């Protein structure tokens, strides 16, 4: 008898991919400006480390939170005991306001439709458990966040059917591609329950257009399926065009056509890990118009509630509207500047990026550096960049991209100086690479 | 609620079945409490909550420690320099200092008789998440675990809901004080095999022989380990293993949490400790679905590595629990109500069989409704715990102050006094409590305190009303 479950024995958590192997190499030899200046620079981590100073100074100005006091009375006891899976009402009120603000206050969100979970990781898994039985499928446009292979499939038994987007149209979603993916699912005898999009996109760093969103809604109406919109990067939009949420597009439809059934099949996933840069706090959430989903998801959130002391801290932080407004403004400014540094640094090395307006990374075109237009060549190039150049970036294949040669490069998880070092290294590499690119016999070992 | 046909097709089976266990008739007890909660001054006639296994006895000790250790918080002037590192830390290994502190604490709780390896400590979303996680690692859909009854009602949800594993109860009886017997284990195991169910494991203490022999897993939920207030002292499965010559370590796993021992259920600190390397590796990846907030890890790392504080806390907590237990049980004895002799936990297993009109589960339910409606105490009937005998009730005593305990005792005494004087007559209750009731099996009828109450345990808390 197999002593463990199949889930434990198989490798289907998706953590054997290069996305994670790069991390391991980094851990063995991490860059430090003084102690290890030849170490590997981590550019594979989509973290927002640009604005901690703002959070710290807010904490210094708010001793009440520090003393866990509410109007002078200690709330420690109540927090210690608070395990209600409906979540702290004050926090949910602030979160819906915050979400509305990010969407230009064009949508109103209701706190009772919000379900808290310990990060977007469990939030996505919970939605899978609620919307699909084992063996059923969700369509995901590629390239997509590698963690989805674990979060959506591993313990749920749900399948992912990739919908391949290509550089020919800037990796945009089209009705045609959606339909093709659906047909592919039929061929595989997979029952499609919905489409999951990440908007703004990881790894592309772009916001979806209204056309794309409308095409998606048309498709979901036609097939009678769900749409999950992972909007975890919605607060990192630093340039036009503005962020348009799926909810905005569906709201427009309702008022025009009075069709309500698609309304019940729209679900948003959000988290504070990227916008506020606090991934350690595990603050994720699901927003759904579907009462049954909200009810079931609320119960499932028992398996990963948000720590009450964290709920309290975040509720108070977000309550300070003046602060959050300034914070978002300043963060956007810093993200934009940082992204431009990366883009110009890469341009200097003869490398182009997909034009982006959001996210903590750029989608970088290194097809011209491949020895051949294959994924083997992409892997070789990735290893060379990891070991020779000393940059941990994410190869497009780990994001299931259908074209070899694209890489995701993060820019918000390091200091400016470190980014400059990375850019210098890249320049040196491409300068030397021009002579070495056809030397396919070179073996690279870390 | 829109639970129409459309919902059922559009959504998964899990989302639309009842296996979360919350549609049980026992929910009505909670409704009675929520709509009429006791308050010493504002609502002295209200329902007293005795269905919540919380430990509220030692907050003062923790609050004092917090006041003396501002660097444990990332929000204070002393601790804010850690803010960036901690807020950014999402590694599923967990902070090393947190794991060391938890290993240290677990060892102290066991009197230092065993030590724990910080690298085997996995985080999860409370014991709720921990129990589900270990099931995902050990059991495939359809596989089963044997669980001695009576058991914590929410095990059905935690072990079976999303994992699709099965729970097979192993009946225990009052004739031997509800001890687990080899015979009962064998009987349950055989029945499962006859029904073609693949048994993967046990959730017992000290029945390591049985599991070694059958080559099945043993999961020990030791969540109440530090609530032992009297001899015999706690013997953990980790100690049993130490003393055994041929124990298959790969089969042993411990579930733990800080919700009961420290009284911090809100902080969601669940721990899976496994002696099986593969389970540790796989479980660590799964912990991504319920990591402990880094802010909380940081705080607890500081508090639990303060040896002086831990030792003092454990001693004082034991003392207070013993005092509370003693006070409560002596109060019950005054009206000839006995409880199962106990030395741990935050509750008593109260024997009210003599007060049942009929020795059936209907009789138990009838009496339970009387206790809710007339005596105004929310206690938990034994059938919610899948107990095989009617007439037992779990009564929590550590989630209130001394004065409230006395009010509860007074009410019980008054009720028993009345009941023992009156002739035996069935009562009819005009209440909106549902009378529909299935006497058959109770695996769907679960009631877990935290999942049942839509509000925090302190209904007048400003936290619950959005401020």
Interface residues (C-beta under 8 A of the other chain):
Chain A: X1 X3 X4 X5 X6 X7 X8 X9 X13 X15 X47 X49 X52 X55 X56 X59 X60 X65 X66 X68 X70 X74 X75 X76 X77 X78 X79 X80 X81 X82 X83 X84 X85 X86 X88 X89 X90 X92 X93 X111 X118 X119 X121 X122 X125 X129 X130 X131 X132 X133 X134 X136 X150 X151 X154 X155 X193 X224 X226 X261 X264 X265 X273 X277 X278 X279 X280 X281 X282 X290 X291 X292 X293 X295 X296 X299 X300 X302 X303 X304 X305 X306 X307 X308 X309 X310 X312 X313
Chain B: X1 X2 X3 X6 X7 X10 X11 X12 X13 X14 X15 X16 X20 X22 X54 X56 X59 X62 X63 X66 X70 X73 X74 X75 X76 X77 X80 X83 X84 X86 X87 X88 X89 X90 X124 X125 X126 X128 X129 X132 X136 X137 X138 X139 X140 X141 X143 X157 X158 X162 X198 X215 X217 X250 X251 X259 X263 X264 X265 X266 X267 X268 X276 X278 X279 X282 X283 X285 X286 X288 X289 X290 X291 X292 X293 X294 X295 X296 X299 X450 X451 X453 X454 X455 X456 X457 X458 X461 X462 X463 X464 X465 X466 X467
